Amino acid sequence: MSTQLDPIESDLLMTLTDHDDPVFALHRGGKMEVASTVPVANADDLSLAYTPGVARVCEAIAADKEIAHQYTWVGNTVAVITDGTAVLGLGDIGPAAAMPVMEGKAILFKQFGGVDAIPIALDTTDTDEIVETIVRLAPTFGGINLEDISSPRCFEIERRLIERLEIPVFHDDQHGTAVVVLAGLYNALRLTEREPDEVKVVISGAGAAGVAITKILRSAGVRKISVVDRTGVITPEREDLNEVKQWLADETGGWARPGSVSDALAGADVFVGVSGGTIPEEAVAAMAPDAIIFALANPNPEVHPEVANRHARIVATGRSDFPNQLNNVLVFPGIFRGALDVRATMISESMKLAAARAIADLVSDDELSETHIIPSPFDPRVSQAVARAVTDTARRDGLARRPY
C-alpha cells in the first residue's frame, strides 16, 4: 500500500532533492559500481572465468581456504558496515539514509588506498544481531571497517568481532580519528618544543572518538588528560558512569579533577574537541601560552577558528576550508592497505601508533608551521607511508600471515 505525501511534505522533499543541486546530481545513481577485472568476450574467456574452469579454483580453495586471498577478491576487499545510528553530525538516521556516507567511504578506500570496499547498511541495532551478521559475512572480505555505530555499543561490537575473526576489524570513528589526532599532536608539540608527558590535555567528548583518543594518547606517553562529557570532567568520584566512562575515569584519575570544561581548560596546553557544542571564549583564553586547539566537530567546530586563533598558537579542525584539516582519510586507506598486504590478523595499538608517526613525519622541518602540521589528504605519499608503517609493525609483532 503506497503512502501519499501531503502538499507540504511533497514540497519539502522536492526542495531537499533539488535536481539542479550539484550534490544531488553527483549522487544520482550512486557513487560506485562493480566492474570486471577480466575480459569475457568469447567462449574461451567464459570457460575460464566461469564454468568449467572456475570449478578447479573452487576445488583448490576447498582444499586450502587460505588461497581464497590469492584467487578471489577477498585479499583486497573491505566491508564498510553501519547500522546508521551515528552518521556524521546527523545522528541516528537509519541504514538507508546512511548509505551515501558508506558509498563515500568506499570510494575513498579505492581512491587513496587502492582498496576495494563494499558499503553494507544493516537493518538492526541489536548488538548480538550485528555481530552475528558480520561474522557470517566475513568470508567474503579481507577486512571489516565499522562505521557510524553509536556509543557505547560500538565498543562491544568491535571487541567481539576482533575476538571471533582472524581478519582486521577497525572502527574508524574511534581509531581513525585517534590516529590523525596523534599525528597532528606530534607535530604541534614538535613546533612548540614540548614533550607528550609535559602537556595538559583536555578532551571534550566521551564517545567513540574521545575514548580512542584517550587510549592512543596514553600509549604515546601523554599522562595529564582530562575527559569532559555533558556533566563535566569524568573522575572516579562520579556515580553516574557507565562501563566505558568508568574506564576513562580510571585511566585519567591520576590527573583529572572534578569540574566543568572551563575549569579543566584553565592552564591547559591542548584542547581536543570531538563532541560538538561551543566552548566559551573566556575558557579558551584561560589556556596556557602557545595553546593547541583541535576543534574537530563538523560542520561547527567547538571553537570557531576565528576565536581559537585569538588565543592559541596552533588551530586545527575537521574542515577542509581551514588550515590543518585532521581528516580520517589520512588514516584508514593506508592502514587497510598495509594490513591487507601482509594479511594481518588484526590491527594492533602498535600499528596505529606507527601510522600516526608515519603521517607526522611526512611534514619536514622546513614545511612545519602553525598552519601546516599535517599533510594534505591528497598527498600521494600518505597512504604509502602509512601502509609501510603498518606492514613493518605487523611483521615485527608476529601479526602478518604473509611475512614477505
C-alpha positions as CSV (number, residue, x, y, z in Angstrom):
1,M,0.0,0.0,0.0
2,S,1.6,3.3,-1.1
3,T,1.7,6.3,1.2
4,Q,1.0,9.7,-0.4
5,L,2.8,12.8,0.9
6,D,0.7,15.9,1.7
7,P,1.5,19.0,-0.3
8,I,3.8,20.5,2.4
9,E,5.8,17.2,2.7
10,S,6.0,17.0,-1.1
11,D,7.3,20.5,-1.5
12,L,9.9,19.8,1.2
13,L,11.1,16.6,-0.5
14,M,11.4,18.4,-3.8
15,T,13.5,21.1,-2.1
16,L,15.7,18.5,-0.4
17,T,16.2,16.6,-3.6
18,D,16.6,19.6,-6.0
19,H,17.8,18.1,-9.2
20,D,19.7,21.3,-10.1
21,D,21.7,20.9,-6.9
22,P,25.3,19.7,-7.9
23,V,25.3,17.5,-4.7
24,F,22.3,15.5,-5.8
25,A,23.5,15.5,-9.4
26,L,26.7,13.8,-8.3
27,H,24.9,11.3,-6.1
28,R,22.2,10.3,-8.7
29,G,22.5,6.6,-9.3
30,G,25.0,6.2,-6.5
31,K,28.8,6.9,-6.5
32,M,30.2,3.4,-7.3
33,E,29.7,0.3,-9.5
34,V,31.0,-3.2,-9.8
35,A,33.4,-3.7,-12.7
36,S,35.0,-6.9,-14.1
37,T,38.8,-7.2,-13.9
38,V,39.0,-9.9,-16.7
39,P,37.5,-10.0,-20.2
40,V,34.5,-12.1,-21.1
41,A,34.5,-11.6,-24.8
42,N,34.2,-15.1,-26.2
43,A,33.6,-18.8,-25.3
44,D,37.2,-19.3,-24.2
45,D,37.0,-16.4,-21.8
46,L,33.7,-17.7,-20.4
47,S,35.1,-21.1,-19.9
48,L,38.0,-19.7,-17.8
49,A,36.1,-17.1,-15.8
50,Y,33.1,-19.3,-15.2
51,T,32.3,-23.0,-15.8
52,P,34.1,-25.3,-16.3
53,G,37.3,-23.6,-15.4
54,V,36.1,-22.0,-12.2
55,A,35.5,-25.4,-10.7
56,R,39.2,-26.1,-10.5
57,V,39.7,-22.9,-8.4
58,C,36.8,-23.8,-6.2
59,E,38.3,-27.3,-5.5
60,A,41.7,-25.7,-4.7
61,I,40.1,-23.3,-2.2
62,A,38.1,-26.2,-0.7
63,A,41.4,-27.9,0.0
64,D,43.1,-24.8,1.3
65,K,40.8,-21.9,2.2
66,E,43.7,-19.6,2.7
67,I,44.3,-19.3,-1.1
68,A,41.0,-17.5,-1.4
69,H,43.0,-14.4,-0.7
70,Q,45.0,-15.1,-3.9
71,Y,42.3,-16.3,-6.3
72,T,39.2,-14.2,-5.3
73,W,38.6,-10.6,-4.4
74,V,38.9,-11.3,-0.7
75,G,42.5,-10.3,-0.5
76,N,41.8,-6.7,-1.5
77,T,38.3,-6.1,-0.3
78,V,36.9,-4.5,2.8
79,A,33.3,-4.3,4.1
80,V,32.2,-0.8,5.2
81,I,29.4,-1.6,7.7
82,T,27.0,0.6,9.6
83,D,23.7,0.4,11.4
84,G,23.0,4.1,10.7
85,T,22.9,5.2,14.4
86,A,25.7,7.8,14.5
87,V,26.1,9.2,11.0
88,L,28.4,12.2,10.7
89,G,26.7,15.0,12.5
90,L,23.3,13.7,11.7
91,G,22.9,11.1,14.4
92,D,20.5,8.2,14.2
93,I,19.1,8.5,10.7
94,G,18.8,4.8,9.9
95,P,20.6,2.4,7.5
96,A,19.0,3.7,4.2
97,A,20.0,7.3,4.9
98,A,23.5,6.2,5.9
99,M,24.2,4.6,2.5
100,P,25.5,7.8,0.8
101,V,28.1,8.1,3.5
102,M,29.1,4.4,3.3
103,E,29.4,4.7,-0.5
104,G,31.6,7.8,0.0
105,K,33.8,5.9,2.4
106,A,34.1,3.1,-0.1
107,I,35.3,5.3,-2.9
108,L,37.8,6.9,-0.6
109,F,39.3,3.5,0.1
110,K,39.7,3.0,-3.6
111,Q,41.0,6.5,-4.4
112,F,43.5,6.8,-1.6
113,G,44.5,3.2,-0.8
114,G,43.7,1.1,-3.9
115,V,41.4,-1.0,-1.7
116,D,38.0,-2.2,-2.9
117,A,35.3,-1.6,-0.4
118,I,31.6,-2.6,-0.3
119,P,29.1,-0.5,1.7
120,I,26.7,-2.5,3.8
121,A,23.9,-1.0,5.9
122,L,22.3,-3.3,8.5
123,D,18.7,-3.0,9.4
124,T,19.2,-3.8,13.1
125,T,20.6,-2.0,16.1
126,D,20.8,-5.1,18.2
127,T,24.5,-5.8,19.2
128,D,24.1,-9.6,19.0
129,E,22.5,-9.4,15.6
130,I,25.1,-7.1,14.3
131,V,28.0,-9.3,15.5
132,E,26.4,-12.5,14.2
133,T,25.6,-10.9,10.8
134,I,29.2,-9.6,10.3
135,V,30.7,-12.9,11.4
136,R,28.6,-14.7,8.7
137,L,29.6,-12.2,6.1
138,A,33.3,-12.2,7.0
139,P,34.4,-15.0,4.5
140,T,33.6,-12.5,1.7
141,F,36.1,-9.9,2.9
142,G,39.7,-9.4,3.9
143,G,38.8,-6.8,6.5
144,I,35.9,-5.1,8.3
145,N,35.6,-1.3,8.7
146,L,32.9,-0.4,11.2
147,E,31.4,3.0,10.6
148,D,28.9,5.3,12.3
149,I,27.7,2.9,15.0
150,S,26.6,4.7,18.2
151,S,28.5,4.6,21.5
152,P,28.7,2.6,23.7
153,R,27.5,-0.3,21.6
154,C,30.4,0.3,19.1
155,F,33.0,-0.8,21.7
156,E,31.4,-4.2,22.4
157,I,30.7,-4.8,18.7
158,E,34.3,-4.2,17.8
159,R,35.7,-6.1,20.7
160,R,33.6,-9.2,20.0
161,L,34.4,-9.2,16.3
162,I,38.1,-8.9,17.0
163,E,37.8,-11.9,19.3
164,R,35.9,-14.0,16.7
165,L,37.6,-13.0,13.4
166,E,41.1,-13.5,12.1
167,I,40.9,-10.5,9.8
168,P,41.4,-6.8,10.6
169,V,38.5,-5.1,12.3
170,F,38.7,-1.3,12.6
171,H,36.1,1.1,13.9
172,D,37.2,4.3,12.0
173,D,35.2,6.7,14.2
174,Q,37.3,5.6,17.1
175,H,40.7,4.7,15.7
176,G,41.0,6.7,12.5
177,T,40.2,9.9,14.5
178,A,42.6,8.9,17.2
179,V,45.5,8.2,14.8
180,V,45.1,11.5,12.9
181,V,44.8,13.5,16.2
182,L,48.0,11.9,17.5
183,A,49.8,12.7,14.2
184,G,48.7,16.3,14.4
185,L,49.7,16.5,18.1
186,Y,53.2,15.0,17.4
187,N,53.9,17.9,15.0
188,A,52.2,20.6,17.2
189,L,54.4,19.5,20.1
190,R,57.5,19.5,17.8
191,L,56.7,23.0,16.7
192,T,56.1,24.3,20.2
193,E,59.1,22.3,21.6
194,R,57.1,20.3,24.2
195,E,57.1,16.6,25.1
196,P,54.0,14.4,25.4
197,D,54.5,13.8,29.1
198,E,54.6,17.5,29.8
199,V,51.4,18.7,28.3
200,K,48.0,19.1,29.9
201,V,45.3,17.8,27.5
202,V,41.5,18.3,27.7
203,I,39.3,16.1,25.6
204,S,35.7,17.2,25.1
205,G,33.6,14.1,24.3
206,A,33.5,10.7,25.9
207,G,32.0,8.8,22.9
208,A,33.8,6.6,20.4
209,A,36.4,9.1,19.3
210,G,37.1,10.5,22.8
211,V,37.7,7.1,24.3
212,A,40.1,6.1,21.4
213,I,41.9,9.4,21.6
214,T,42.5,9.0,25.3
215,K,43.8,5.5,24.8
216,I,46.2,6.4,22.0
217,L,47.5,9.5,23.7
218,R,48.2,7.4,26.8
219,S,50.0,4.9,24.7
220,A,52.1,7.8,23.2
221,G,53.2,9.0,26.6
222,V,50.6,11.7,27.4
223,R,49.8,11.5,31.1
224,K,47.9,14.6,32.0
225,I,44.5,14.1,30.4
226,S,41.0,15.3,31.5
227,V,38.0,14.0,29.6
228,V,34.8,16.0,29.7
229,D,31.2,15.0,29.0
230,R,28.0,16.9,29.3
231,T,28.1,16.6,33.1
232,G,31.7,17.8,33.5
233,V,35.1,16.2,33.9
234,I,35.0,12.4,34.2
235,T,36.6,11.4,37.5
236,P,36.4,8.3,39.7
237,E,34.3,10.2,42.3
238,R,31.3,10.4,39.9
239,E,28.4,8.0,40.5
240,D,26.8,8.3,37.0
241,L,29.5,6.4,35.0
242,N,28.8,3.6,32.6
243,E,31.5,0.9,31.9
244,V,33.2,3.0,29.3
245,K,33.3,6.2,31.3
246,Q,34.5,4.3,34.3
247,W,37.4,3.1,32.2
248,L,38.1,6.8,31.3
249,A,37.9,7.8,34.9
250,D,40.4,5.0,35.9
251,E,42.8,5.9,33.1
252,T,42.8,9.7,33.8
253,G,42.1,9.6,37.6
254,G,45.7,10.4,38.5
255,W,45.4,13.8,36.9
256,A,41.8,14.8,36.2
257,R,39.9,16.8,38.8
258,P,36.2,17.4,39.1
259,G,34.8,20.5,37.4
260,S,33.5,21.9,34.2
261,V,35.2,22.1,30.8
262,S,36.1,25.7,31.7
263,D,37.7,24.6,34.9
264,A,39.7,21.9,33.0
265,L,40.9,24.3,30.3
266,A,42.4,26.7,32.8
267,G,46.2,26.4,32.1
268,A,45.7,23.5,29.7
269,D,48.1,23.2,26.8
270,V,45.9,21.2,24.4
271,F,42.1,21.0,23.7
272,V,40.7,18.2,21.6
273,G,37.0,18.6,20.7
274,V,35.1,15.6,19.4
275,S,31.7,16.4,21.0
276,G,30.0,19.3,19.3
277,G,28.7,22.2,21.3
278,T,30.5,25.5,21.9
279,I,33.4,26.2,24.3
280,P,33.1,29.7,25.9
281,E,35.8,32.1,24.6
282,E,36.8,33.0,28.1
283,A,37.7,29.4,28.8
284,V,39.8,29.3,25.6
285,A,41.5,32.5,26.7
286,A,42.5,30.8,30.0
287,M,44.6,28.1,28.3
288,A,48.4,28.1,28.6
289,P,50.6,30.1,26.3
290,D,51.2,28.5,22.9
291,A,48.0,26.6,23.3
292,I,47.0,23.9,20.8
293,I,43.3,23.6,19.8
294,F,41.9,20.7,17.7
295,A,38.2,21.6,17.4
296,L,37.0,18.7,15.2
297,A,33.2,18.7,15.3
298,N,31.7,19.1,11.9
299,P,30.3,21.3,10.5
300,N,30.5,23.6,13.5
301,P,33.8,23.3,15.5
302,E,33.6,23.5,19.3
303,V,35.8,26.6,19.0
304,H,35.5,28.6,15.7
305,P,38.9,29.1,14.2
306,E,38.4,32.9,14.3
307,V,38.0,32.7,18.1
308,A,40.7,30.0,18.5
309,N,43.3,32.0,16.6
310,R,42.9,34.9,19.0
311,H,44.2,32.7,21.9
312,A,46.0,29.7,20.5
313,R,49.2,29.2,18.6
314,I,48.0,26.2,16.6
315,V,44.5,25.5,15.5
316,A,43.1,22.5,13.6
317,T,39.6,21.5,12.6
318,G,38.0,18.6,10.7
319,R,37.0,21.0,7.9
320,S,38.7,21.4,4.5
321,D,38.2,25.2,4.4
322,F,40.6,26.0,7.2
323,P,44.2,25.1,7.6
324,N,45.3,21.9,9.4
325,Q,42.4,19.6,8.5
326,L,42.6,16.5,10.6
327,N,40.8,14.1,8.4
328,N,40.4,10.3,8.8
329,V,41.1,9.8,5.1
330,L,44.8,10.3,6.0
331,V,44.5,7.1,8.1
332,F,42.1,4.3,7.1
333,P,43.1,3.7,3.4
334,G,46.8,3.2,4.3
335,I,46.1,1.2,7.4
336,F,43.9,-1.3,5.5
337,R,46.3,-1.3,2.5
338,G,49.2,-2.3,4.8
339,A,47.1,-4.8,6.8
340,L,45.8,-6.5,3.6
341,D,49.2,-6.6,2.0
342,V,50.6,-8.8,4.8
343,R,47.3,-10.5,5.6
344,A,47.4,-9.2,9.2
345,T,45.2,-11.0,11.7
346,M,44.3,-7.7,13.4
347,I,45.1,-4.0,13.7
348,S,47.0,-3.5,16.9
349,E,47.7,-0.5,19.0
350,S,51.3,-0.6,17.8
351,M,50.2,-0.4,14.2
352,K,48.1,2.7,15.0
353,L,51.0,4.4,16.8
354,A,53.2,3.6,13.8
355,A,50.6,5.0,11.4
356,A,50.4,8.3,13.4
357,R,54.2,8.7,13.4
358,A,54.4,8.0,9.7
359,I,51.8,10.7,8.9
360,A,53.5,13.2,11.1
361,D,57.0,12.5,9.7
362,L,55.8,13.5,6.2
363,V,55.9,17.1,7.3
364,S,59.5,18.2,7.2
365,D,61.1,20.7,9.5
366,D,61.2,23.2,6.6
367,E,57.5,22.7,6.0
368,L,56.3,22.7,9.6
369,S,54.4,25.8,10.6
370,E,51.4,26.9,12.6
371,T,49.2,26.4,9.6
372,H,50.9,23.2,8.3
373,I,51.2,20.5,10.9
374,I,49.6,17.7,8.9
375,P,50.0,16.6,5.2
376,S,47.1,17.1,2.7
377,P,44.7,14.1,2.2
378,F,45.7,14.5,-1.5
379,D,49.4,14.0,-0.8
380,P,50.1,10.6,-2.6
381,R,52.8,9.8,0.0
382,V,50.4,9.5,2.9
383,S,48.8,6.1,2.1
384,Q,52.1,4.6,1.1
385,A,53.8,5.8,4.2
386,V,51.0,4.5,6.5
387,A,50.9,1.2,4.7
388,R,54.7,0.7,5.1
389,A,54.5,1.5,8.8
390,V,51.6,-0.9,9.3
391,T,53.3,-3.8,7.4
392,D,56.6,-3.3,9.2
393,T,54.9,-3.3,12.6
394,A,52.7,-6.3,11.8
395,R,55.7,-8.3,10.7
396,R,57.7,-7.2,13.8
397,D,54.8,-8.1,16.1
398,G,54.0,-11.5,14.5
399,L,50.6,-10.4,13.2
400,A,51.5,-10.9,9.5
401,R,50.5,-14.2,7.8
402,R,52.4,-13.0,4.7
403,P,55.9,-12.4,6.1
404,Y,57.5,-11.2,2.9
